[in-house]
Amino acid sequence: MTYATDRLHEEIAYVAYHFHWGLEDILDLEHADRRRFTTEIASLVTRASEG
């Protein structure tokens, strides 16, 4: 099963924007780890906007 290229680019952009990580660092992450970071970032953004 392949992961949709558009979704991969969205995840890369999201993590890079919020954590200021480079492309290689993000691509080195396992898929599950990258998804976990995007989930955690979303949680932080949501809490910040509510506070």
Summary of the structure (lengths in Angstrom):
residues: 51
radius of gyration: 11.5
end to end distance: 39.8
largest distance: 39.8
contacts: 106
relative contact order: 0.14
helix: 78%
strand: 0%
